[in-house]
Amino acid sequence: MKIALLGAGAWGTALAISAAQRHEVVLWARDAAQATAMARERCNRRYLPEAALPATLRVTAHRHEALAHAQGGLTVIATPMAGLREQLEALPDERAALWLCKGFEAGSGALGHEIAREVRPGRSCGVLSGPSFALEVARGQPTALVAASSDAALAAAAVEAFHGDSLRVYTSSDVIGVEVGGAVKNVLAIATGIVDGMPEAGLNARAALITRGLAEITRLGLALGARAETFMGLSGLGDLVLTATGELSRNRRVGLLLAAGQSLPEVLKSLGHVAEGVLSAATVLARARALGVEMPITEAVVEVLEGRVAPVQAMMRLMARQARAEGVDGVET
């Protein structure tokens, strides 16, 4: 299969490395200097310096070259959410596409499928998501993902492209659920990082926060039209647990550094990568409020990111909330 990956960040590079073991892959980098360096050094020093690029993987700074290569194959958009609209608009009219983006678009507050519906109405599209750190995928460590699309043929193409000995790809038709899980877990991972940065909190608090965070994800997802069972799968519970507890999680690291007393600008400067939870938190909360969905953990994260409440104070306030019946309905968190 011929595959084009549009976006040479850590995740796009990792999937390109994995797929290039079996397929003809072209990886597009927006920055011409970065593309030249990657092709020469066989490494993405900026975003994934630990992983070597296979000799068979082509890197280009010309998007039209990547798109031409994947005609009749598979096109995958691997930019941050901020770049999804532009990449969808650049696709040939008939081209189907998957994206890897996790989050809500700034300004519009749209999820990926909502952007695609506006930009490319009636065209085949979907999302590839799930619990995955780019470095582990590039190293060939065991990983499971889910390809979600209303077009079964496109989901099947994702399986053909990426499913292998170390990378398993499952399919789903619940695009909304997969996207909500992938977007909101980043916000909740910031909260978990804050708790992990509080020595007095302990692991019990972490478990409570993750569990009630899953309830928040589920409530918002159901309000947007997702299926409840999706949130017990890879893109819901799986992705939340990984991002909230994994040492490689950028969003969790944001919370840890905030708990340590760093300002948000200091935190973002030290990361050097996009932390989608920071970009998405306010939008998640705005969409929840518009739907009448209460999300107190998300609200606490927004207050911390906006500098209105100290990180430790926000988490302690959550733990002091009045007890309610457990579940995903209502305002019990």
Secondary structure, 3 states (H helix, E strand, C coil): CEEEEECCCHHHHHHHHHHCCCCEEEEECCCHHHHHHHHHHCEECCCEEEEECCCCCEEECCHHHHHHHCCCCEEEECCCHHHHHHHHHHCCCCCCEEECCCCCCCCCCCCHHHHHHHHCCCCCEEEEECCCCHHHHHCCCCEEEEEECCCHHHHHHHHHHHCCCCEEEEEECCHHHHHHHHHHHHHHHHHHHHHHCCCCCCHHHHHHHHHHHHHHHHHHHHHHCCCHHHHHCHHHHHHHHHHHHCCCCHHHHHHHHHHCCCCHHHHHHHHCCCCHHHHHHHHHHHHHHHCCCCCHHHHHHHHHHCCCCCHHHHHHHHHCCCCCCCCCCCCCC
